[in-house]
């Protein structure tokens, strides 16, 4: 296995990267080459400094790409020099190394010593956030670190609930709590019986993408917490992510309208026959009609009717996710220290 260090996305072939991802241990939109590049262009919406340096490690066997470790070097949130996964931490819900199951162990066994010898700036920790608890990477890292005498610490970071979809709206409703089922139906019916003409749509027109994505960000900003989150750099990152996802064909930006006025929006990714629910916004003028709940119900109905197999709420344990029938899973953090601590 031959490993090489790259300091620019231009040095790697996007199609080859994504082809490997399609067979990888963890196949999620946040590991797509175009997403990773978009995230890097703004350093995660300003989460990391401009002088952070890219460290993409590609592994080949007989010329075939068998592994990618998309890393960057920066002081971590504890202030120590570290290597982290591109996408860390705040706006990329699931991350991992990229390798086929049969290549993962050999890749990690080659990767860890390589990172010590690759001429990178000094680093004290390999700090890997947002690994799904189902990922085999965690066990392989722990095993390899033990062989090398490295320290390895694992912690659970956040809940990440999702809804397995039966493919039928009525069957989905029958599977959730009776009170919640009644509430969903009541709110969807009430919105339609009010003083407004209610409709919803998915953004499909490339010529309107910039306007629609800007409108969604402004809708997000009506929430005070999200307004603080939406710095100029973060707004740029959100626009860039929506653009790259649209161009790649997996953006799912949906709006609920009252008399053609946007009342609520959901930014999701339609990818691998799942809907990955990334963020939401609401126009507070219509809050009495619970437009966020109404649109969420419409999206669940649409996802069932279109044969999607999963509705992924991504990170966060907000109560409403479980009320809509979500089951739990978690994301993990694995920190490795070559000094053995």
PyMOL commands that set and color helices and strands:
alter all, ss='L'
color gray80, all
select helices_A, chain A and resi 9-11+14-21+29-31+33-41+43-46+104-117+137-148+169-174+178-192+206-220+224-229+232-248+284-289+291-305+319-323
alter helices_A, ss='H'
color red, helices_A
select strands_A, chain A and resi 2-6+53-61+64-75+81-85+98-99+125-132+151-159+162-164+198-202+251-258+261-271+274-282+310-312+330-337
alter strands_A, ss='S'
color yellow, strands_A
deselect
rebuild
show_as cartoon
